[in-house]
Amino acid sequence: MSLPIVGLVVGVIVAAAERPTESAFEPWSAEWHRYCADRYRTFDPRTGTFLGSDGNRHFCSPT
């Protein structure tokens, strides 16, 4: 393979790796609320966040 083609292939692989993954559930759906409440004891359904071990609140985003 020539160098430009190798660069193109590497670029495509990196771009695919950086693409955000689809969430298992749509945020604010009933399934999402159920997952987050079951997964995180500190889940707050009003804000969609849970208290992390770092002491900060994080938005629940199942992957």
Backbone as JSON, one array per atom type, in Angstrom:
{
  "sequence": "MSLPIVGLVVGVIVAAAERPTESAFEPWSAEWHRYCADRYRTFDPRTGTFLGSDGNRHFCSPT",
  "N": [[0.84, -1.18, 0.0], [0.4, 2.24, -0.68], [1.72, 5.21, 0.89], [-0.2, 7.45, 1.14], [-2.64, 6.05, 1.02], [-2.5, 4.37, 3.25], [-2.54, 6.33, 5.24], [-5.11, 7.33, 4.84], [-6.68, 5.08, 5.5], [-5.99, 4.76, 8.21], [-6.99, 7.18, 9.17], [-9.77, 6.84, 8.76], [-10.28, 4.72, 10.52], [-9.65, 5.91, 13.0], [-11.55, 7.99, 13.04], [-13.92, 6.5, 13.14], [-13.62, 5.29, 15.62], [-13.83, 7.45, 17.32], [-16.4, 8.26, 17.11], [-19.46, 8.97, 18.71], [-21.06, 6.57, 20.8], [-24.13, 4.81, 20.47], [-26.76, 5.27, 22.77], [-28.16, 2.95, 25.1], [-30.75, 3.42, 25.88], [-33.19, 5.94, 25.23], [-32.67, 9.11, 26.56], [-34.65, 10.27, 29.27], [-36.77, 8.6, 28.78], [-39.13, 6.04, 29.81], [-37.84, 3.58, 30.09], [-35.18, 4.38, 30.34], [-35.26, 5.88, 32.76], [-35.92, 3.77, 34.5], [-33.68, 2.06, 34.2], [-31.57, 3.75, 35.13], [-32.39, 4.32, 37.76], [-32.32, 1.76, 38.84], [-29.62, 1.15, 38.51], [-28.09, 3.17, 39.77], [-27.97, 4.09, 43.04], [-28.15, 6.66, 44.0], [-29.52, 8.08, 42.09], [-31.23, 10.83, 40.71], [-34.29, 11.48, 39.58], [-35.39, 13.9, 38.76], [-33.34, 15.51, 37.81], [-31.87, 13.77, 36.3], [-29.45, 12.81, 37.06], [-26.74, 11.24, 38.93], [-25.0, 10.69, 42.01], [-21.63, 10.55, 41.89], [-18.71, 8.54, 42.73], [-16.72, 10.34, 42.95], [-17.79, 12.49, 44.15], [-19.17, 14.29, 42.65], [-22.06, 15.2, 40.64], [-23.37, 13.31, 38.0], [-24.64, 12.98, 34.68], [-26.89, 10.45, 33.86], [-26.07, 8.11, 31.54], [-26.63, 5.45, 29.91], [-24.72, 2.99, 28.19]],
  "CA": [[0.0, 0.0, 0.0], [1.16, 3.49, -0.7], [1.6, 6.0, 2.12], [-1.47, 8.17, 1.26], [-3.74, 5.11, 1.29], [-2.35, 3.98, 4.65], [-3.02, 7.47, 6.02], [-6.57, 7.37, 4.71], [-7.23, 3.96, 6.28], [-5.82, 5.1, 9.63], [-7.94, 8.26, 9.46], [-11.11, 6.28, 8.84], [-10.35, 3.94, 11.76], [-9.68, 6.86, 14.12], [-12.85, 8.68, 13.01], [-14.93, 5.55, 13.6], [-13.42, 5.07, 17.05], [-14.21, 8.65, 18.06], [-17.84, 8.49, 16.94], [-20.17, 8.63, 19.95], [-21.84, 5.34, 20.73], [-25.57, 4.95, 20.7], [-27.17, 4.93, 24.12], [-29.07, 1.82, 25.15], [-32.09, 3.96, 26.04], [-33.36, 7.36, 24.97], [-32.8, 9.85, 27.83], [-35.94, 10.69, 29.78], [-37.8, 7.6, 28.52], [-39.43, 5.2, 30.98], [-36.79, 2.57, 30.19], [-33.99, 5.08, 30.82], [-35.48, 6.14, 34.19], [-35.86, 2.49, 35.21], [-32.28, 1.61, 34.2], [-30.75, 4.61, 35.98], [-32.8, 4.14, 39.16], [-31.82, 0.45, 39.27], [-28.15, 1.12, 38.44], [-27.47, 4.14, 40.69], [-28.77, 4.32, 44.24], [-28.28, 8.11, 44.22], [-30.13, 8.67, 40.9], [-32.26, 11.84, 40.92], [-35.07, 11.51, 38.34], [-35.68, 15.29, 38.35], [-32.2, 16.07, 37.08], [-31.27, 12.74, 35.46], [-28.06, 12.64, 37.49], [-26.44, 10.43, 40.1], [-23.82, 11.14, 42.74], [-20.51, 9.65, 41.61], [-17.76, 8.3, 43.84], [-15.85, 11.51, 43.03], [-18.52, 13.54, 44.86], [-19.86, 15.15, 41.68], [-23.22, 14.64, 40.01], [-23.13, 12.95, 36.6], [-25.84, 12.62, 33.95], [-26.94, 9.01, 33.6], [-26.08, 7.81, 30.11], [-26.29, 4.04, 29.68], [-24.13, 2.73, 26.88]],
  "C": [[0.88, 1.24, 0.0], [0.85, 4.29, 0.57], [0.28, 6.78, 2.21], [-2.65, 7.24, 1.58], [-3.68, 4.64, 2.74], [-2.87, 5.09, 5.55], [-4.53, 7.57, 6.0], [-7.21, 6.28, 5.55], [-7.13, 4.26, 7.77], [-6.8, 6.2, 10.03], [-9.35, 7.77, 9.61], [-11.28, 5.49, 10.13], [-10.44, 4.86, 12.97], [-11.03, 7.56, 14.19], [-13.95, 7.77, 13.52], [-14.82, 5.33, 15.1], [-13.89, 6.25, 17.87], [-15.7, 8.96, 17.96], [-18.55, 8.11, 18.23], [-21.0, 7.36, 19.76], [-23.3, 5.64, 20.99], [-25.87, 4.54, 22.14], [-28.15, 3.76, 24.07], [-30.52, 2.29, 25.22], [-32.09, 5.45, 25.73], [-33.5, 8.08, 26.32], [-34.22, 10.35, 28.05], [-37.07, 9.73, 29.43], [-38.03, 6.78, 29.79], [-38.34, 4.15, 31.19], [-35.51, 3.17, 30.77], [-34.11, 5.35, 32.32], [-35.33, 4.85, 34.99], [-34.41, 2.0, 35.31], [-31.47, 2.42, 35.21], [-31.1, 4.45, 37.46], [-32.3, 2.8, 39.7], [-30.3, 0.43, 39.38], [-27.49, 2.0, 39.5], [-28.41, 4.45, 41.85], [-29.06, 5.8, 44.45], [-28.9, 8.82, 43.02], [-31.25, 9.63, 41.29], [-33.05, 11.97, 39.62], [-35.42, 12.93, 37.87], [-34.57, 15.88, 37.49], [-31.56, 15.07, 36.12], [-29.83, 12.45, 35.84], [-27.97, 11.71, 38.69], [-25.18, 10.98, 40.74], [-22.7, 10.13, 42.54], [-19.59, 9.51, 42.81], [-16.78, 9.46, 43.98], [-16.53, 12.69, 43.74], [-19.28, 14.47, 43.95], [-21.08, 14.42, 41.12], [-22.92, 14.43, 38.54], [-24.46, 12.58, 35.94], [-25.79, 11.13, 33.64], [-27.05, 8.78, 32.1], [-25.66, 6.37, 29.89], [-25.71, 3.84, 28.29], [-24.24, 1.28, 26.51]]
}
